[in-house]
């Protein structure tokens, strides 16, 4: 069971929704190259509201992800795509799953 996770709420700037969705799809593809990332989800919560949720077996996998290419791309595009900058990254511990 993955024990660590990250959650980042993303609010698309008006008119940027399609770009955010394309960015999230690219992030999912990029995550396949990350050995320490167990799962990676780009989700749409509501009109213009998105999030990233990803899981890791250990802290080293999570830290590698936070300093990896996806995180760098997220920060590089944050001002252009999102109205909720600076982004708040929540470090989560998973205590149960199915």
C-alpha distances in whole Angstrom, upper triangle without the diagonal:
4,6,9,11,15,17,21,24,26,30,32,35,38,38,35,33,33,33,30,28,29,28,24,25,25,22,20,22,22,18,18,20,17,15,13,12,9,11,14,17,20,21,25,25,29,32,32,28,25,22,19,15,13,10,9,7,10,13,15,14,14,18,19,18,20,23,22,25,23,23,27,28,26,29,32,32,31,35,36,33,32,34,31,32,31,27,25,22,19,17,14,11,9,9,8,7,9
4,6,8,12,14,18,21,23,27,29,32,35,36,32,30,31,30,27,26,27,25,21,22,23,20,18,20,19,15,16,18,15,13,10,9,7,9,12,14,18,19,23,23,27,30,29,26,22,19,16,12,10,6,5,4,7,10,12,10,11,14,15,14,16,19,19,21,19,20,23,24,23,25,28,28,27,31,32,30,29,31,28,28,27,24,22,18,16,13,11,9,7,9,9,9,11
4,7,11,14,17,20,23,27,29,32,35,36,33,31,32,31,28,27,28,26,23,24,25,21,20,22,21,18,19,20,17,15,12,11,10,12,14,16,19,20,24,24,27,30,29,26,23,19,17,13,11,7,6,5,7,9,12,11,10,13,15,15,16,19,19,22,20,20,23,25,23,25,28,28,27,31,32,30,29,30,27,27,26,23,20,17,14,11,9,6,5,7,8,9,12
4,7,10,14,17,20,24,26,29,32,33,30,28,29,28,25,25,26,23,20,22,22,19,18,20,19,16,18,18,15,14,11,10,10,11,12,14,17,18,22,22,25,28,27,23,20,17,14,11,8,6,5,6,6,7,10,9,7,10,13,12,12,16,16,19,17,16,20,21,20,21,24,25,24,27,29,27,25,27,24,24,22,19,17,13,11,8,6,5,6,9,11,12,15
4,7,10,13,16,20,22,26,28,30,26,25,26,25,21,21,22,20,17,19,19,16,15,18,17,14,16,17,14,15,11,9,9,9,9,11,13,15,18,18,22,24,23,20,17,13,10,7,5,4,6,9,9,9,12,10,7,11,12,11,11,15,15,17,15,14,18,19,17,18,22,22,20,24,26,23,22,23,21,21,20,16,14,10,8,6,5,6,7,11,12,12,15
4,7,10,13,17,19,22,25,26,23,22,23,22,18,19,20,17,15,17,18,14,14,17,16,13,16,18,15,16,13,11,12,11,9,10,12,13,16,16,20,22,20,17,14,10,8,6,5,7,9,12,12,11,13,11,8,10,12,10,9,13,14,15,13,11,15,16,14,15,18,18,17,20,22,20,18,20,17,17,16,12,10,7,6,5,6,9,10,14,15,15,18
4,7,10,13,16,19,22,23,21,19,21,20,16,17,19,16,13,16,17,14,14,18,17,15,18,20,17,19,16,13,14,12,10,10,10,11,13,13,16,18,17,13,11,7,6,5,7,9,12,15,16,15,17,15,12,14,15,13,12,15,16,17,14,12,16,16,13,15,18,17,15,19,20,17,15,17,14,15,14,11,9,6,5,7,7,11,12,15,16,16,19
4,6,10,13,16,19,20,17,16,18,17,13,14,17,14,12,15,16,13,14,18,17,15,19,20,18,20,18,15,17,14,12,11,10,10,12,12,15,16,14,11,9,5,5,7,9,12,15,18,19,17,19,17,13,15,16,13,12,15,15,16,13,11,14,14,10,12,15,14,12,15,16,14,12,13,11,11,11,7,6,5,6,9,11,14,15,19,20,20,22
4,7,10,13,16,18,15,14,17,16,12,13,16,14,12,16,17,15,16,19,19,18,21,23,21,24,22,19,20,17,14,12,10,9,10,9,11,13,11,8,6,4,7,9,12,15,18,22,22,21,23,21,17,19,20,17,15,18,19,19,15,14,16,16,12,13,16,14,12,14,16,13,10,11,8,10,11,8,7,8,9,12,13,17,18,21,22,21,24
4,6,9,12,14,12,11,13,12,9,11,14,12,11,14,15,14,15,19,18,18,21,23,22,25,23,20,21,18,15,13,10,10,9,10,11,11,8,6,5,5,8,11,14,18,20,24,25,23,24,22,19,20,21,18,16,19,19,18,14,13,15,14,10,12,14,12,9,11,12,9,6,8,7,9,10,7,9,10,12,15,17,20,21,24,25,24,26
4,6,9,11,10,9,12,12,9,11,14,13,13,16,18,16,18,21,21,21,25,26,25,28,27,24,25,22,18,16,13,12,10,10,10,9,6,5,6,8,11,14,18,21,24,28,28,27,28,26,23,24,25,21,20,22,22,21,18,16,18,16,13,14,16,13,10,11,11,8,5,6,6,9,11,10,11,13,15,19,20,24,24,27,28,27,29
4,6,8,6,6,9,9,7,9,12,11,12,15,16,16,18,20,21,21,24,26,26,29,28,25,26,23,19,17,13,12,10,11,11,9,5,6,7,10,13,16,19,23,26,30,30,29,30,28,25,26,26,22,21,23,22,21,17,17,18,15,13,14,15,11,9,10,9,6,5,6,8,10,13,12,14,16,18,22,23,27,27,30,31,30,31
4,6,5,7,10,10,9,12,14,13,15,18,19,19,21,23,23,24,27,29,28,32,31,28,29,26,23,20,17,16,14,15,13,11,7,10,11,14,16,20,23,26,29,33,33,32,33,30,28,28,28,25,23,25,24,23,20,19,19,17,14,15,15,12,10,9,8,6,5,5,9,10,13,13,16,18,21,24,26,30,31,34,34,33,35
4,6,7,10,11,11,13,15,15,17,19,20,21,23,25,26,27,30,31,31,35,34,31,32,29,25,22,19,17,15,15,13,10,7,11,13,16,19,22,25,29,32,36,37,35,36,34,31,32,32,28,27,29,28,26,23,23,23,20,18,19,19,15,14,13,11,9,9,8,12,14,17,17,20,22,24,28,29,33,33,36,37,35,37
4,6,8,9,10,12,13,14,16,18,19,20,22,24,25,26,29,30,31,34,34,31,32,29,25,22,18,18,15,17,14,11,9,12,14,17,20,23,26,30,33,36,37,36,37,34,32,32,32,29,28,29,28,25,23,23,23,20,18,19,19,15,15,14,11,9,11,11,15,17,19,19,22,24,26,29,31,34,34,38,38,36,37
4,6,5,6,9,10,10,12,14,15,16,19,20,21,22,25,27,27,31,30,27,29,25,22,19,15,15,13,15,14,11,8,11,12,14,17,20,23,27,29,33,34,33,33,31,28,29,28,25,24,25,24,22,19,19,19,16,14,16,15,11,11,11,9,6,8,10,13,14,17,16,19,21,23,26,28,31,32,35,35,34,35
4,5,5,6,9,10,11,12,14,15,17,19,20,21,24,26,26,29,29,26,26,23,19,17,13,12,10,12,11,8,6,9,9,12,15,18,21,25,28,31,32,32,32,29,27,28,28,24,24,25,24,22,19,19,20,17,15,17,17,13,13,14,12,8,9,11,14,16,18,17,19,20,22,25,26,29,30,33,33,31,32
4,5,5,6,9,10,11,12,14,16,17,18,20,22,24,25,28,29,25,26,23,19,17,13,13,11,14,13,11,10,12,11,14,16,19,21,25,28,32,33,32,33,30,28,29,28,25,24,26,24,21,18,20,20,17,15,18,18,14,15,16,13,10,12,15,17,18,21,19,22,22,24,27,28,31,31,34,34,32,32
4,5,5,6,9,10,10,12,14,15,16,18,21,22,23,27,27,24,25,22,18,16,13,14,13,16,16,14,11,13,12,14,15,18,20,24,27,30,31,31,30,28,26,27,26,22,22,23,21,18,15,17,17,13,12,15,14,10,12,13,10,7,10,13,16,16,18,17,20,20,23,26,27,30,30,34,34,32,33
4,5,5,6,9,10,10,12,14,15,16,19,21,21,24,24,21,22,19,16,13,10,10,10,13,13,12,9,10,8,10,11,15,17,21,24,27,28,27,28,25,23,24,23,20,19,21,19,17,14,14,15,12,10,13,13,10,10,12,10,7,8,12,13,14,16,14,17,17,19,22,23,26,27,30,30,29,30
4,5,5,6,9,10,11,13,14,15,18,20,20,24,24,20,21,18,14,12,8,9,8,12,12,12,10,11,8,10,11,14,16,20,23,27,28,28,28,25,23,25,24,20,20,22,20,18,14,16,17,14,13,16,16,13,13,16,14,10,12,15,16,17,19,17,19,19,21,23,24,26,26,29,29,27,28
4,5,5,6,9,10,11,12,14,16,18,19,23,23,20,21,18,15,13,10,12,12,16,16,15,13,14,12,13,13,16,17,21,24,27,28,28,28,25,23,25,23,20,20,21,19,16,13,16,16,13,12,16,15,12,14,16,14,11,13,17,18,19,21,18,21,20,23,24,25,28,28,31,31,29,29
4,5,5,6,9,10,10,12,15,16,17,21,21,18,20,17,13,12,9,12,12,16,17,16,14,14,11,12,11,14,15,19,21,25,26,25,25,22,20,21,20,17,17,18,16,13,10,12,13,9,9,12,12,9,11,14,12,9,11,15,16,16,17,15,18,17,20,21,23,26,26,30,30,28,29
4,5,5,6,9,10,10,13,15,15,19,19,15,17,14,10,8,5,8,10,13,15,15,13,12,9,9,8,11,12,16,18,22,23,23,23,20,18,20,19,15,16,17,15,13,10,12,13,11,9,13,14,12,12,16,14,11,12,16,16,17,18,15,17,16,18,19,20,23,23,26,26,24,25
4,5,5,7,9,10,12,14,15,18,19,16,17,14,10,9,7,10,12,15,17,17,16,15,12,12,11,13,14,17,19,23,24,25,24,21,20,22,20,17,18,19,17,14,11,14,16,13,12,16,16,14,16,19,17,14,16,19,20,20,22,19,20,19,21,22,23,25,24,28,27,25,25
4,5,5,6,9,10,12,13,17,18,15,17,14,11,11,10,13,15,18,20,20,18,18,14,14,12,14,14,17,19,23,24,24,23,20,19,20,18,15,16,17,14,11,9,12,13,10,11,14,14,13,15,18,16,14,16,20,20,20,21,19,21,19,21,22,23,25,25,29,29,27,27
4,5,5,6,9,10,11,14,15,12,14,12,8,9,8,12,14,17,19,20,18,17,13,12,9,11,11,14,16,19,20,20,20,16,15,17,15,12,13,14,11,9,6,9,11,9,9,12,13,12,14,17,16,14,15,19,19,19,19,16,18,16,18,18,20,22,22,26,26,24,25
4,5,5,7,10,10,13,14,11,12,9,6,7,7,11,14,17,19,20,19,18,14,12,10,11,10,13,15,18,20,20,20,16,15,18,16,13,15,16,13,12,9,12,14,12,12,16,17,16,17,21,20,17,18,22,21,21,22,19,20,17,19,19,19,21,21,24,24,21,22
4,5,6,8,10,13,14,12,13,11,9,11,11,14,17,20,23,23,22,21,17,16,13,14,13,15,17,19,21,22,21,17,17,19,17,14,16,17,14,12,10,13,15,13,14,17,18,17,19,22,21,19,21,24,24,24,24,21,23,20,22,22,23,24,24,27,27,24,25
4,5,6,7,11,12,11,13,12,10,12,12,16,19,22,24,25,23,22,18,16,13,14,13,15,15,18,19,20,18,15,15,16,13,11,13,14,10,8,7,11,12,10,12,15,15,15,17,21,20,18,20,24,23,23,22,20,21,19,20,20,21,23,23,27,27,25,26
4,5,5,8,9,7,9,8,7,10,11,15,18,21,24,25,23,21,17,15,12,12,9,11,12,15,16,16,15,12,12,14,11,9,12,13,10,9,7,10,13,12,13,16,17,17,18,22,22,20,21,24,23,23,22,19,20,17,18,18,18,20,20,23,23,21,22
4,6,8,10,8,9,9,9,12,13,17,20,23,26,27,26,24,20,18,15,14,12,13,13,15,17,18,17,13,14,16,14,12,15,16,12,12,11,14,16,15,16,19,20,20,22,25,25,23,24,28,27,26,26,23,24,21,21,21,21,22,21,24,24,22,22
4,6,9,9,11,12,11,15,16,20,23,26,29,30,28,26,23,20,17,17,14,14,14,16,17,18,16,12,14,15,12,11,14,14,10,10,10,13,15,15,16,19,20,20,22,26,25,24,25,29,28,27,26,24,24,21,22,21,22,23,23,26,26,24,25
4,6,5,9,10,10,14,16,19,23,25,28,30,28,26,22,19,15,15,11,11,10,12,13,14,12,8,10,11,8,7,11,11,9,9,10,12,14,14,16,18,19,20,21,25,25,24,24,28,26,25,25,22,22,19,19,18,19,19,20,23,23,22,23
4,6,8,10,12,16,18,21,25,27,31,32,30,28,25,22,18,16,13,12,10,10,11,13,11,8,10,12,9,9,13,14,11,13,13,15,17,18,19,21,23,24,25,28,29,27,28,31,29,28,27,24,24,21,21,19,19,19,19,22,22,21,22
4,6,9,11,15,17,20,24,26,29,31,29,27,23,20,16,14,11,9,6,7,8,9,8,4,7,9,7,7,11,12,11,13,13,14,17,18,18,20,22,23,24,28,28,27,27,30,28,27,25,22,22,18,18,15,16,15,16,19,19,18,20
4,6,7,11,14,17,20,22,26,28,26,23,20,17,13,11,7,6,5,8,9,11,10,6,7,10,9,7,11,12,11,13,11,13,16,16,16,19,21,21,22,25,26,24,24,27,25,24,24,20,19,16,16,14,14,14,14,17,18,17,18
4,7,10,14,16,20,22,25,28,27,24,20,17,14,11,7,5,5,7,10,12,12,9,10,13,12,11,14,16,15,16,14,16,19,19,19,22,24,24,24,28,28,26,26,29,27,27,26,22,21,18,17,15,14,14,13,16,15,14,15
4,7,10,13,16,18,22,24,23,20,17,14,11,8,5,5,7,10,13,14,15,11,11,15,14,12,14,17,15,16,13,15,18,18,17,20,22,22,22,26,26,23,23,26,24,25,24,21,20,17,16,15,14,14,13,16,15,13,14
4,7,10,14,16,19,21,20,17,14,11,7,6,4,7,9,13,15,16,16,12,11,15,14,11,13,15,14,14,11,12,16,15,14,17,19,19,19,22,22,20,19,22,21,21,21,18,17,14,15,14,14,15,14,18,18,16,17
4,6,10,12,15,17,16,14,10,8,6,5,6,9,12,16,18,18,19,16,14,17,17,14,15,18,16,16,12,14,17,16,14,17,19,18,18,21,21,18,18,20,19,20,21,17,17,14,15,15,15,16,15,19,18,16,17
4,7,10,13,14,13,11,7,6,5,7,9,12,15,19,21,21,22,18,16,19,19,15,16,18,17,16,12,13,16,14,12,16,17,15,15,18,18,15,14,17,17,18,19,15,16,14,15,16,16,19,18,21,21,19,20
4,6,9,11,11,9,5,5,6,8,11,14,18,21,23,23,24,21,19,22,22,18,19,21,20,19,15,16,19,17,15,18,20,17,17,20,19,15,15,17,16,18,19,16,16,15,15,17,17,19,18,21,21,19,20
4,6,8,8,6,4,7,9,11,14,18,21,25,26,26,28,25,22,25,25,21,21,24,23,22,18,19,21,19,16,19,21,18,17,19,18,15,14,15,15,18,19,16,17,17,17,20,19,22,21,24,23,22,22
4,7,8,5,5,7,10,12,15,18,22,25,27,27,29,26,23,26,27,23,23,26,25,24,20,20,23,21,18,21,23,20,18,20,20,16,15,15,15,18,19,16,16,17,17,19,19,21,21,23,23,21,22
4,6,5,7,10,14,15,19,22,26,29,31,30,32,29,27,29,30,26,25,28,28,27,23,23,25,23,20,22,24,21,19,20,20,16,14,15,15,18,20,18,18,19,19,22,22,25,24,27,26,25,25
4,6,8,12,15,18,21,25,28,32,33,33,34,31,29,31,31,27,27,29,29,27,23,23,25,23,20,22,23,20,18,19,18,14,13,13,15,18,20,18,20,21,22,25,25,28,28,30,30,28,29
4,6,10,14,17,20,24,27,31,32,31,32,29,27,28,29,25,24,26,26,24,21,20,22,19,17,18,19,16,14,15,14,11,9,10,11,14,17,15,17,18,20,23,24,27,27,30,30,28,29
4,7,11,13,17,20,24,27,28,28,29,27,24,25,26,23,22,24,24,23,19,19,21,19,15,17,19,16,14,16,15,12,10,10,10,13,15,13,14,15,16,19,20,23,23,26,26,25,26
4,7,10,14,17,20,24,25,25,26,23,20,22,23,19,19,21,21,20,16,16,18,16,13,15,17,15,13,15,15,11,10,12,11,13,15,12,13,13,14,17,18,21,21,24,24,23,24
4,7,10,14,17,20,21,21,22,20,17,19,20,16,15,19,18,18,14,13,16,15,12,14,17,15,13,16,16,13,11,13,12,13,14,11,11,10,11,14,14,17,17,21,21,20,21
4,7,10,13,17,18,18,19,16,13,16,16,13,13,16,15,15,11,11,14,13,10,13,16,14,13,17,17,14,13,15,14,15,15,11,11,9,10,12,12,15,15,19,19,18,20
4,7,11,14,15,15,17,14,12,15,15,12,13,16,15,16,13,13,16,16,13,16,19,18,17,20,21,18,17,19,17,18,17,14,13,10,10,10,10,12,12,15,16,14,16
4,7,11,12,13,14,11,9,12,13,10,11,14,13,14,12,12,16,16,14,16,19,19,18,22,23,20,19,22,20,20,19,16,14,11,11,10,10,11,11,15,15,14,16
4,7,9,10,12,9,8,11,12,10,12,15,15,16,14,14,18,19,17,19,22,22,21,25,26,24,23,25,23,23,22,18,17,13,12,10,9,9,9,12,13,12,14
4,6,7,9,6,6,9,10,9,11,14,14,16,15,15,18,19,18,20,23,24,23,27,28,26,25,28,25,25,24,20,19,15,14,11,10,10,10,13,14,13,15
4,7,8,7,8,11,12,12,14,16,16,19,18,18,21,23,22,24,27,27,27,31,32,30,29,31,29,28,27,24,22,18,16,13,12,10,10,12,13,13,15
4,5,6,7,9,10,11,13,15,16,19,18,18,21,23,22,23,26,27,27,30,32,30,29,31,28,28,26,23,21,17,16,12,12,10,11,13,15,16,18
4,5,5,6,8,10,10,12,14,17,17,16,19,21,20,21,24,25,25,28,30,28,27,29,26,25,23,21,18,15,14,10,11,10,12,14,17,18,21
4,5,5,6,9,10,11,12,16,16,15,17,20,20,20,23,25,25,28,30,29,28,30,27,26,24,22,20,16,16,13,14,14,15,18,20,21,23
4,5,5,6,9,10,10,13,13,13,16,18,18,19,21,23,23,26,28,26,26,28,26,25,23,21,19,16,15,12,13,13,14,17,19,19,21
4,5,5,6,9,10,13,12,11,14,16,15,16,19,21,20,24,25,24,23,25,23,22,20,17,16,12,12,9,10,11,13,16,18,18,21
4,5,5,6,8,12,12,10,13,16,15,15,18,20,20,23,25,24,23,25,23,21,19,17,16,12,13,10,13,14,16,19,21,22,24
4,5,5,6,10,10,10,12,14,15,15,17,20,20,23,25,24,24,26,24,22,21,18,18,15,15,13,15,16,18,21,23,23,25
4,5,5,8,7,7,10,12,12,13,15,17,17,21,22,21,20,23,21,20,18,16,15,12,13,12,14,15,17,20,22,21,24
4,6,8,8,6,8,11,10,11,13,15,15,18,20,19,19,21,19,17,15,13,13,10,11,10,13,15,17,21,23,23,26
4,7,8,6,7,10,11,11,13,15,16,19,20,20,20,23,21,18,17,15,15,13,15,14,17,19,21,24,26,26,29
4,6,6,6,9,10,11,12,15,16,19,20,19,20,23,21,19,18,16,17,14,17,16,18,20,22,25,27,26,28
4,6,5,6,9,10,10,12,14,17,18,17,18,22,21,19,18,16,18,16,18,18,21,23,24,28,29,28,29
4,5,5,6,9,10,11,12,15,16,15,16,19,18,17,16,14,15,13,16,16,18,21,22,25,26,25,27
4,5,5,6,9,10,10,14,15,14,14,17,16,14,13,11,12,10,13,14,16,19,21,25,26,25,27
4,5,5,6,9,10,13,14,14,15,18,17,15,14,12,14,13,16,17,20,23,25,28,30,29,31
4,5,5,6,8,11,12,11,13,16,16,14,14,13,15,14,18,19,21,24,26,29,30,29,31
4,6,5,6,9,10,9,10,13,13,11,11,9,12,11,15,16,19,22,23,27,28,27,29
4,5,5,8,10,10,10,13,12,9,9,8,11,11,15,17,20,23,25,29,30,30,32
4,6,8,8,10,11,14,14,11,11,11,15,15,19,20,23,27,28,32,33,33,35
4,6,5,6,8,11,12,10,11,11,14,15,19,21,24,27,28,32,33,32,34
4,6,5,5,8,8,7,8,8,11,13,16,19,21,25,27,30,32,31,33
4,6,6,7,9,7,8,10,13,15,19,22,25,28,30,34,35,34,36
4,6,8,11,10,12,12,16,18,21,24,27,30,32,35,36,35,37
4,7,9,9,12,11,15,16,19,22,24,28,29,33,33,32,34
4,6,6,9,9,12,14,17,20,22,26,27,30,31,31,32
4,6,9,9,12,15,18,21,23,27,28,31,33,32,34
4,6,6,8,12,14,18,20,24,25,28,30,30,32
3,5,8,11,14,17,20,24,26,29,31,31,33
4,6,10,13,16,19,23,25,28,30,30,33
4,6,10,13,16,19,21,25,27,27,29
4,6,10,12,16,19,22,24,24,27
4,6,9,13,16,19,21,21,24
4,6,10,12,15,18,18,22
4,7,10,13,16,17,20
4,6,9,12,13,17
4,6,9,11,15
4,6,7,11
4,7,11
4,7
4
